[in-house]
Amino acid sequence: MTDIARAGFVREKPDTHTKALRINLDHRRYGTFAEIGAGQEVVRWFFRVGGAAGTVAKSMSAYDMTVSDAIYGPCERYVSRPRLESMLAHEQRLNVDRLMDKRGDTTAFFTFANTVSAKSFKGGNRDCHGWLGVRYQLYPRDQDSQIIIHIRLLDTENLLQQEALGVVGVNLLYGAFYHHHEPEVLVESLLDNLSTSRIEIDMIELSGIGFRMVDNRVMSLKLVQLGLSKAAMFDSSGKVLQPSEFFYKKNILLERGSFRPVTHVNLDMIRCAHEKFAAELPPEERDQIVTITELTMSNLQQTNTGSSYSDFLARADTLAACGMTTIISDYFEYYRMVGFLTQHSAKRVALVMGVPSLKDLFDSKYYQHLDGGILESFGRLFKFDLKIYVYPFFNREDGETINLDNFRVDHEVRNLFKYLMDRGVMVQLDNYKEEYLHIFSREVLQLIAKGIHTWEDMVPNAVAKLIKDRGLLGYNKGQDK
């Protein structure tokens, strides 16, 4: 919840016409609109409402790829972040070079750009998405600040997609100019006069002098909380990633967990599965595997934002300390997470999980909301060429190590389990380190809270250091024994 909401105020949501007109009447703002792919839908709003001469220095589109390359330089893909960034850099540089001497003391220059793939006259099943951004000065002669977003256009008609593009573009400019001091409000405002049934925003990045104190991971989690996106993705440096760009032409190996905290078991699971997965791929693809860890945050909608964000980010930080790329998603069911991954990659997807997670996977109670129950769930899960690698579990009660050979399921799903085993889509991991089987995350968390130092031997050194240095996951140095 934002400070505004906590104070009992309702944020004003001007319509798109009002937003565009306010920008046109703001004499500080002056700049360029460069739009490729779906028409000049954003700048059209500023011409439509009147007063655009005070705002628009130049409006242009370079639809022909040869012309686009001549202006912005060659690019592998035209609807991509590199193309957007080259547009923003080129046009903003021209604004400053051409206009600074004449009006630089009173004008804050901006460049708005987008490159979009919308439904076309030719039709087809093209992916309707786009990159939008604004590079701008908050004040005259200021250093640049920048906002970049990636959107998916969900309307089924071209005209509606163009309309949605125009609205979200105006929202982006308005938020950049008038909500920059409240980044969470800026994120909320991107949905003004739209709905999540029309548009998805699966990546946002704020940078530059005006956003030097912003944690972009929090902004991405805000997108998920608002329903604008289903997943937020960060690399080990904390950089926000856009899934389609990151997964392009990559095979994916994913481990889902709570990671409270990351233990030797978690990393051993990934190592074992990676070895098996790579062995099944053609030699030329074995270096094209990306390993992902995933946390689910479906409960964030009903919890206090501050504490939830800090908990998720603390776990993401411990994963980053191990060099991991992390997804924090709103997907509870495995089949929905796999659907998300296959949407962004045409290559193979594999999961690694422990025996306890496998037991949950075969529990019918989790699929009562589906008309086809557990069978529908597994049909969706294995719709594509999915492989599940299973890490063994040590049962302390009887001293038995449980694997796929002695794993027991309920009678009503026994034949389903046998069918999947016969198909070879579930693979037992036999290359694990036996000394790690006694480690359980919940016990490690309890030891941390009690200040019993033996927990440090159960997690990677980098994780132990981070937990101690920053007091994460309940660690209190004063309680050390």
ZAGU-971228 format. One record per residue (C-alpha): residue number from 1; residue in one letter; x, y, z. Coordinates in steps of 0.5 Angstrom, whole numbers, plus 500, padded with zeros to 3 digits. Layout:
BEGIN
(r NUM; "a"; (X; Y; Z)),
...
***
This chain:
BEGIN
(r 1; "m"; (500; 500; 500)),
(r 2; "t"; (503; 507; 498)),
(r 3; "d"; (503; 513; 503)),
(r 4; "i"; (498; 516; 499)),
(r 5; "a"; (493; 510; 501)),
(r 6; "r"; (495; 510; 508)),
(r 7; "a"; (494; 517; 509)),
(r 8; "g"; (486; 515; 507)),
(r 9; "f"; (487; 519; 500)),
(r 10; "v"; (485; 517; 493)),
(r 11; "r"; (489; 518; 488)),
(r 12; "e"; (486; 522; 482)),
(r 13; "k"; (486; 519; 475)),
(r 14; "p"; (485; 524; 470)),
(r 15; "d"; (483; 521; 463)),
(r 16; "t"; (488; 521; 457)),
(r 17; "h"; (485; 527; 454)),
(r 18; "t"; (487; 531; 461)),
(r 19; "k"; (494; 528; 462)),
(r 20; "a"; (496; 530; 454)),
(r 21; "l"; (493; 537; 455)),
(r 22; "r"; (497; 538; 462)),
(r 23; "i"; (503; 536; 458)),
(r 24; "n"; (502; 540; 452)),
(r 25; "l"; (501; 546; 457)),
(r 26; "d"; (507; 545; 461)),
(r 27; "h"; (512; 550; 458)),
(r 28; "r"; (518; 546; 461)),
(r 29; "r"; (517; 540; 457)),
(r 30; "y"; (519; 540; 450)),
(r 31; "g"; (522; 534; 446)),
(r 32; "t"; (521; 528; 440)),
(r 33; "f"; (517; 523; 439)),
(r 34; "a"; (519; 517; 435)),
(r 35; "e"; (515; 511; 434)),
(r 36; "i"; (516; 505; 430)),
(r 37; "g"; (511; 499; 428)),
(r 38; "a"; (504; 501; 430)),
(r 39; "g"; (503; 508; 428)),
(r 40; "q"; (504; 514; 432)),
(r 41; "e"; (499; 513; 437)),
(r 42; "v"; (502; 516; 443)),
(r 43; "v"; (504; 523; 439)),
(r 44; "r"; (497; 523; 436)),
(r 45; "w"; (494; 524; 443)),
(r 46; "f"; (498; 531; 444)),
(r 47; "f"; (496; 533; 437)),
(r 48; "r"; (489; 531; 438)),
(r 49; "v"; (488; 535; 445)),
(r 50; "g"; (491; 542; 442)),
(r 51; "g"; (497; 546; 444)),
(r 52; "a"; (502; 541; 441)),
(r 53; "a"; (507; 546; 438)),
(r 54; "g"; (509; 548; 445)),
(r 55; "t"; (511; 540; 447)),
(r 56; "v"; (513; 537; 440)),
(r 57; "a"; (519; 539; 437)),
(r 58; "k"; (519; 533; 432)),
(r 59; "s"; (515; 527; 431)),
(r 60; "m"; (517; 521; 426)),
(r 61; "s"; (517; 514; 424)),
(r 62; "a"; (522; 510; 421)),
(r 63; "y"; (518; 504; 419)),
(r 64; "d"; (523; 501; 413)),
(r 65; "m"; (528; 497; 416)),
(r 66; "t"; (534; 500; 412)),
(r 67; "v"; (532; 507; 414)),
(r 68; "s"; (531; 505; 421)),
(r 69; "d"; (538; 502; 421)),
(r 70; "a"; (541; 508; 417)),
(r 71; "i"; (538; 513; 423)),
(r 72; "y"; (539; 508; 429)),
(r 73; "g"; (545; 503; 427)),
(r 74; "p"; (544; 496; 425)),
(r 75; "c"; (540; 491; 430)),
(r 76; "e"; (538; 484; 430)),
(r 77; "r"; (531; 485; 432)),
(r 78; "y"; (527; 491; 431)),
(r 79; "v"; (522; 490; 437)),
(r 80; "s"; (527; 490; 442)),
(r 81; "r"; (530; 494; 448)),
(r 82; "p"; (537; 495; 444)),
(r 83; "r"; (533; 498; 438)),
(r 84; "l"; (529; 502; 444)),
(r 85; "e"; (535; 505; 447)),
(r 86; "s"; (539; 507; 441)),
(r 87; "m"; (532; 511; 439)),
(r 88; "l"; (532; 514; 446)),
(r 89; "a"; (540; 516; 446)),
(r 90; "h"; (540; 518; 438)),
(r 91; "e"; (534; 523; 439)),
(r 92; "q"; (535; 526; 446)),
(r 93; "r"; (542; 527; 443)),
(r 94; "l"; (539; 531; 438)),
(r 95; "n"; (535; 535; 442)),
(r 96; "v"; (540; 537; 446)),
(r 97; "d"; (545; 539; 441)),
(r 98; "r"; (540; 543; 437)),
(r 99; "l"; (536; 546; 442)),
(r 100; "m"; (540; 547; 448)),
(r 101; "d"; (543; 554; 446)),
(r 102; "k"; (537; 557; 444)),
(r 103; "r"; (532; 555; 450)),
(r 104; "g"; (536; 550; 455)),
(r 105; "d"; (535; 555; 461)),
(r 106; "t"; (528; 554; 461)),
(r 107; "t"; (526; 548; 458)),
(r 108; "a"; (527; 540; 460)),
(r 109; "f"; (528; 536; 454)),
(r 110; "f"; (525; 529; 453)),
(r 111; "t"; (525; 524; 448)),
(r 112; "f"; (519; 519; 448)),
(r 113; "a"; (520; 512; 443)),
(r 114; "n"; (517; 506; 442)),
(r 115; "t"; (518; 500; 438)),
(r 116; "v"; (512; 495; 437)),
(r 117; "s"; (509; 489; 434)),
(r 118; "a"; (502; 490; 433)),
(r 119; "k"; (497; 486; 429)),
(r 120; "s"; (498; 487; 422)),
(r 121; "f"; (494; 487; 416)),
(r 122; "k"; (497; 480; 414)),
(r 123; "g"; (494; 477; 420)),
(r 124; "g"; (498; 471; 423)),
(r 125; "n"; (499; 469; 430)),
(r 126; "r"; (505; 474; 431)),
(r 127; "d"; (507; 476; 438)),
(r 128; "c"; (504; 483; 440)),
(r 129; "h"; (508; 487; 444)),
(r 130; "g"; (513; 493; 445)),
(r 131; "w"; (518; 497; 448)),
(r 132; "l"; (516; 504; 450)),
(r 133; "g"; (521; 509; 454)),
(r 134; "v"; (522; 516; 456)),
(r 135; "r"; (529; 519; 457)),
(r 136; "y"; (528; 526; 460)),
(r 137; "q"; (531; 532; 464)),
(r 138; "l"; (527; 533; 470)),
(r 139; "y"; (529; 540; 470)),
(r 140; "p"; (533; 545; 465)),
(r 141; "r"; (540; 543; 464)),
(r 142; "d"; (539; 537; 469)),
(r 143; "q"; (542; 530; 467)),
(r 144; "d"; (538; 525; 464)),
(r 145; "s"; (533; 520; 467)),
(r 146; "q"; (530; 514; 464)),
(r 147; "i"; (524; 510; 464)),
(r 148; "i"; (523; 503; 460)),
(r 149; "i"; (517; 499; 460)),
(r 150; "h"; (516; 492; 456)),
(r 151; "i"; (508; 491; 454)),
(r 152; "r"; (504; 486; 451)),
(r 153; "l"; (498; 488; 447)),
(r 154; "l"; (492; 483; 449)),
(r 155; "d"; (486; 486; 445)),
(r 156; "t"; (485; 482; 439)),
(r 157; "e"; (484; 487; 434)),
(r 158; "n"; (489; 492; 431)),
(r 159; "l"; (485; 498; 432)),
(r 160; "l"; (484; 497; 440)),
(r 161; "q"; (491; 495; 440)),
(r 162; "q"; (493; 502; 437)),
(r 163; "e"; (488; 505; 442)),
(r 164; "a"; (491; 502; 448)),
(r 165; "l"; (498; 503; 446)),
(r 166; "g"; (497; 511; 446)),
(r 167; "v"; (494; 511; 453)),
(r 168; "v"; (499; 507; 456)),
(r 169; "g"; (504; 512; 452)),
(r 170; "v"; (501; 518; 455)),
(r 171; "n"; (501; 515; 462)),
(r 172; "l"; (508; 513; 462)),
(r 173; "l"; (510; 521; 460)),
(r 174; "y"; (505; 523; 465)),
(r 175; "g"; (508; 519; 470)),
(r 176; "a"; (515; 521; 468)),
(r 177; "f"; (513; 528; 469)),
(r 178; "y"; (509; 529; 475)),
(r 179; "h"; (510; 522; 479)),
(r 180; "h"; (517; 521; 479)),
(r 181; "h"; (518; 523; 486)),
(r 182; "e"; (513; 517; 488)),
(r 183; "p"; (515; 511; 484)),
(r 184; "e"; (510; 507; 486)),
(r 185; "v"; (505; 512; 484)),
(r 186; "l"; (508; 512; 478)),
(r 187; "v"; (507; 505; 477)),
(r 188; "e"; (500; 505; 479)),
(r 189; "s"; (498; 510; 474)),
(r 190; "l"; (501; 506; 468)),
(r 191; "l"; (494; 503; 468)),
(r 192; "d"; (490; 509; 468)),
(r 193; "n"; (484; 508; 463)),
(r 194; "l"; (486; 501; 462)),
(r 195; "s"; (485; 494; 465)),
(r 196; "t"; (489; 488; 466)),
(r 197; "s"; (485; 485; 460)),
(r 198; "r"; (488; 490; 455)),
(r 199; "i"; (495; 490; 457)),
(r 200; "e"; (501; 487; 461)),
(r 201; "i"; (507; 490; 463)),
(r 202; "d"; (512; 485; 465)),
(r 203; "m"; (518; 489; 465)),
(r 204; "i"; (520; 496; 468)),
(r 205; "e"; (526; 500; 469)),
(r 206; "l"; (527; 507; 472)),
(r 207; "s"; (534; 510; 472)),
(r 208; "g"; (538; 516; 472)),
(r 209; "i"; (539; 522; 477)),
(r 210; "g"; (532; 522; 478)),
(r 211; "f"; (531; 515; 480)),
(r 212; "r"; (538; 514; 483)),
(r 213; "m"; (535; 511; 490)),
(r 214; "v"; (530; 507; 487)),
(r 215; "d"; (530; 499; 487)),
(r 216; "n"; (527; 497; 481)),
(r 217; "r"; (526; 490; 484)),
(r 218; "v"; (521; 493; 488)),
(r 219; "m"; (518; 497; 482)),
(r 220; "s"; (517; 490; 478)),
(r 221; "l"; (514; 487; 484)),
(r 222; "k"; (509; 492; 484)),
(r 223; "l"; (507; 490; 477)),
(r 224; "v"; (506; 483; 480)),
(r 225; "q"; (502; 486; 486)),
(r 226; "l"; (497; 490; 481)),
(r 227; "g"; (496; 484; 476)),
(r 228; "l"; (500; 488; 471)),
(r 229; "s"; (505; 482; 470)),
(r 230; "k"; (505; 475; 473)),
(r 231; "a"; (512; 475; 474)),
(r 232; "a"; (518; 479; 476)),
(r 233; "m"; (525; 477; 474)),
(r 234; "f"; (532; 479; 476)),
(r 235; "d"; (539; 477; 475)),
(r 236; "s"; (545; 476; 480)),
(r 237; "s"; (547; 483; 480)),
(r 238; "g"; (539; 486; 481)),
(r 239; "k"; (538; 488; 474)),
(r 240; "v"; (531; 487; 472)),
(r 241; "l"; (530; 483; 466)),
(r 242; "q"; (525; 482; 461)),
(r 243; "p"; (523; 474; 460)),
(r 244; "s"; (523; 474; 452)),
(r 245; "e"; (529; 478; 451)),
(r 246; "f"; (533; 473; 457)),
(r 247; "f"; (530; 467; 454)),
(r 248; "y"; (531; 468; 447)),
(r 249; "k"; (534; 461; 444)),
(r 250; "k"; (535; 458; 451)),
(r 251; "n"; (533; 452; 454)),
(r 252; "i"; (531; 453; 461)),
(r 253; "l"; (532; 449; 468)),
(r 254; "l"; (528; 452; 474)),
(r 255; "e"; (528; 450; 481)),
(r 256; "r"; (522; 453; 485)),
(r 257; "g"; (522; 453; 493)),
(r 258; "s"; (522; 458; 499)),
(r 259; "f"; (529; 459; 499)),
(r 260; "r"; (529; 461; 507)),
(r 261; "p"; (535; 460; 506)),
(r 262; "v"; (538; 458; 500)),
(r 263; "t"; (542; 451; 503)),
(r 264; "h"; (547; 447; 500)),
(r 265; "v"; (541; 442; 498)),
(r 266; "n"; (538; 447; 493)),
(r 267; "l"; (545; 448; 489)),
(r 268; "d"; (546; 441; 489)),
(r 269; "m"; (539; 440; 486)),
(r 270; "i"; (541; 445; 480)),
(r 271; "r"; (548; 442; 479)),
(r 272; "c"; (545; 435; 479)),
(r 273; "a"; (539; 437; 474)),
(r 274; "h"; (544; 441; 470)),
(r 275; "e"; (548; 435; 468)),
(r 276; "k"; (543; 430; 467)),
(r 277; "f"; (539; 436; 462)),
(r 278; "a"; (545; 438; 458)),
(r 279; "a"; (547; 430; 457)),
(r 280; "e"; (540; 430; 453)),
(r 281; "l"; (541; 436; 449)),
(r 282; "p"; (545; 436; 442)),
(r 283; "p"; (552; 438; 444)),
(r 284; "e"; (551; 445; 440)),
(r 285; "e"; (546; 447; 445)),
(r 286; "r"; (549; 445; 452)),
(r 287; "d"; (552; 452; 453)),
(r 288; "q"; (545; 455; 452)),
(r 289; "i"; (542; 453; 458)),
(r 290; "v"; (539; 458; 463)),
(r 291; "t"; (538; 456; 470)),
(r 292; "i"; (533; 460; 474)),
(r 293; "t"; (530; 460; 481)),
(r 294; "e"; (523; 461; 483)),
(r 295; "l"; (519; 464; 488)),
(r 296; "t"; (512; 465; 488)),
(r 297; "m"; (508; 471; 491)),
(r 298; "s"; (501; 470; 490)),
(r 299; "n"; (500; 472; 497)),
(r 300; "l"; (502; 479; 496)),
(r 301; "q"; (496; 481; 494)),
(r 302; "q"; (493; 480; 501)),
(r 303; "t"; (499; 482; 505)),
(r 304; "n"; (503; 488; 508)),
(r 305; "t"; (507; 491; 502)),
(r 306; "g"; (513; 493; 506)),
(r 307; "s"; (514; 487; 510)),
(r 308; "s"; (513; 482; 504)),
(r 309; "y"; (517; 486; 499)),
(r 310; "s"; (523; 486; 504)),
(r 311; "d"; (522; 478; 505)),
(r 312; "f"; (522; 477; 498)),
(r 313; "l"; (528; 481; 496)),
(r 314; "a"; (532; 478; 502)),
(r 315; "r"; (531; 471; 499)),
(r 316; "a"; (533; 474; 492)),
(r 317; "d"; (539; 477; 495)),
(r 318; "t"; (541; 470; 498)),
(r 319; "l"; (540; 467; 491)),
(r 320; "a"; (544; 473; 488)),
(r 321; "a"; (550; 471; 492)),
(r 322; "c"; (550; 464; 489)),
(r 323; "g"; (550; 467; 482)),
(r 324; "m"; (543; 466; 481)),
(r 325; "t"; (537; 469; 476)),
(r 326; "t"; (531; 469; 480)),
(r 327; "i"; (523; 470; 478)),
(r 328; "i"; (518; 472; 483)),
(r 329; "s"; (512; 470; 480)),
(r 330; "d"; (504; 470; 482)),
(r 331; "y"; (504; 463; 479)),
(r 332; "f"; (502; 458; 484)),
(r 333; "e"; (501; 452; 480)),
(r 334; "y"; (507; 448; 476)),
(r 335; "y"; (503; 448; 470)),
(r 336; "r"; (502; 456; 470)),
(r 337; "m"; (509; 457; 471)),
(r 338; "v"; (511; 452; 465)),
(r 339; "g"; (506; 455; 461)),
(r 340; "f"; (510; 462; 462)),
(r 341; "l"; (516; 459; 461)),
(r 342; "t"; (514; 456; 454)),
(r 343; "q"; (511; 462; 452)),
(r 344; "h"; (518; 466; 452)),
(r 345; "s"; (522; 460; 449)),
(r 346; "a"; (521; 455; 444)),
(r 347; "k"; (527; 451; 447)),
(r 348; "r"; (526; 445; 452)),
(r 349; "v"; (524; 447; 459)),
(r 350; "a"; (526; 442; 465)),
(r 351; "l"; (524; 442; 472)),
(r 352; "v"; (528; 440; 478)),
(r 353; "m"; (524; 438; 485)),
(r 354; "g"; (525; 434; 491)),
(r 355; "v"; (521; 429; 493)),
(r 356; "p"; (516; 433; 498)),
(r 357; "s"; (515; 437; 492)),
(r 358; "l"; (513; 431; 488)),
(r 359; "k"; (508; 429; 493)),
(r 360; "d"; (505; 436; 493)),
(r 361; "l"; (505; 435; 485)),
(r 362; "f"; (501; 429; 485)),
(r 363; "d"; (496; 431; 491)),
(r 364; "s"; (489; 432; 488)),
(r 365; "k"; (486; 437; 493)),
(r 366; "y"; (491; 442; 489)),
(r 367; "y"; (487; 442; 482)),
(r 368; "q"; (479; 442; 485)),
(r 369; "h"; (478; 448; 481)),
(r 370; "l"; (480; 445; 474)),
(r 371; "d"; (474; 442; 471)),
(r 372; "g"; (479; 436; 469)),
(r 373; "g"; (482; 436; 476)),
(r 374; "i"; (489; 433; 476)),
(r 375; "l"; (489; 430; 469)),
(r 376; "e"; (487; 437; 466)),
(r 377; "s"; (493; 439; 470)),
(r 378; "f"; (498; 434; 468)),
(r 379; "g"; (496; 435; 461)),
(r 380; "r"; (497; 442; 461)),
(r 381; "l"; (504; 441; 465)),
(r 382; "f"; (506; 436; 460)),
(r 383; "k"; (503; 439; 454)),
(r 384; "f"; (510; 441; 451)),
(r 385; "d"; (517; 437; 452)),
(r 386; "l"; (518; 438; 459)),
(r 387; "k"; (522; 434; 464)),
(r 388; "i"; (522; 433; 471)),
(r 389; "y"; (528; 431; 475)),
(r 390; "v"; (527; 429; 482)),
(r 391; "y"; (532; 430; 488)),
(r 392; "p"; (532; 424; 493)),
(r 393; "f"; (529; 425; 500)),
(r 394; "f"; (532; 423; 507)),
(r 395; "n"; (526; 420; 512)),
(r 396; "r"; (529; 421; 519)),
(r 397; "e"; (524; 417; 522)),
(r 398; "d"; (526; 411; 519)),
(r 399; "g"; (532; 412; 516)),
(r 400; "e"; (530; 411; 509)),
(r 401; "t"; (532; 415; 503)),
(r 402; "i"; (526; 416; 498)),
(r 403; "n"; (527; 416; 491)),
(r 404; "l"; (522; 415; 485)),
(r 405; "d"; (524; 407; 486)),
(r 406; "n"; (520; 407; 492)),
(r 407; "f"; (516; 413; 492)),
(r 408; "r"; (509; 412; 494)),
(r 409; "v"; (503; 416; 491)),
(r 410; "d"; (495; 415; 493)),
(r 411; "h"; (492; 409; 490)),
(r 412; "e"; (487; 414; 485)),
(r 413; "v"; (493; 417; 482)),
(r 414; "r"; (498; 411; 482)),
(r 415; "n"; (497; 409; 474)),
(r 416; "l"; (498; 416; 472)),
(r 417; "f"; (505; 416; 476)),
(r 418; "k"; (506; 409; 473)),
(r 419; "y"; (504; 412; 466)),
(r 420; "l"; (509; 418; 467)),
(r 421; "m"; (515; 414; 469)),
(r 422; "d"; (514; 409; 463)),
(r 423; "r"; (514; 415; 458)),
(r 424; "g"; (521; 417; 462)),
(r 425; "v"; (518; 425; 463)),
(r 426; "m"; (521; 424; 470)),
(r 427; "v"; (528; 422; 472)),
(r 428; "q"; (531; 420; 478)),
(r 429; "l"; (537; 424; 480)),
(r 430; "d"; (543; 419; 482)),
(r 431; "n"; (549; 424; 482)),
(r 432; "y"; (547; 428; 488)),
(r 433; "k"; (552; 429; 495)),
(r 434; "e"; (549; 424; 500)),
(r 435; "e"; (552; 429; 506)),
(r 436; "y"; (547; 434; 504)),
(r 437; "l"; (541; 430; 505)),
(r 438; "h"; (540; 431; 512)),
(r 439; "i"; (540; 439; 511)),
(r 440; "f"; (533; 442; 511)),
(r 441; "s"; (531; 449; 510)),
(r 442; "r"; (526; 450; 516)),
(r 443; "e"; (531; 447; 521)),
(r 444; "v"; (536; 452; 518)),
(r 445; "l"; (532; 458; 519)),
(r 446; "q"; (530; 456; 526)),
(r 447; "l"; (538; 455; 528)),
(r 448; "i"; (539; 462; 525)),
(r 449; "a"; (533; 465; 529)),
(r 450; "k"; (536; 462; 536)),
(r 451; "g"; (543; 464; 534)),
(r 452; "i"; (546; 457; 534)),
(r 453; "h"; (552; 458; 529)),
(r 454; "t"; (552; 451; 526)),
(r 455; "w"; (547; 453; 521)),
(r 456; "e"; (553; 456; 517)),
(r 457; "d"; (555; 450; 515)),
(r 458; "m"; (549; 448; 512)),
(r 459; "v"; (549; 454; 507)),
(r 460; "p"; (554; 457; 502)),
(r 461; "n"; (559; 461; 505)),
(r 462; "a"; (557; 467; 501)),
(r 463; "v"; (550; 466; 503)),
(r 464; "a"; (552; 466; 511)),
(r 465; "k"; (556; 472; 510)),
(r 466; "l"; (550; 476; 507)),
(r 467; "i"; (545; 474; 512)),
(r 468; "k"; (550; 476; 518)),
(r 469; "d"; (552; 482; 515)),
(r 470; "r"; (545; 485; 513)),
(r 471; "g"; (541; 481; 519)),
(r 472; "l"; (537; 477; 514)),
(r 473; "l"; (532; 472; 516)),
(r 474; "g"; (531; 473; 523)),
(r 475; "y"; (539; 473; 524)),
(r 476; "n"; (541; 477; 531)),
(r 477; "k"; (549; 477; 532)),
(r 478; "g"; (547; 479; 539)),
(r 479; "q"; (544; 472; 540)),
(r 480; "d"; (550; 468; 537)),
(r 481; "k"; (553; 462; 541)),
***
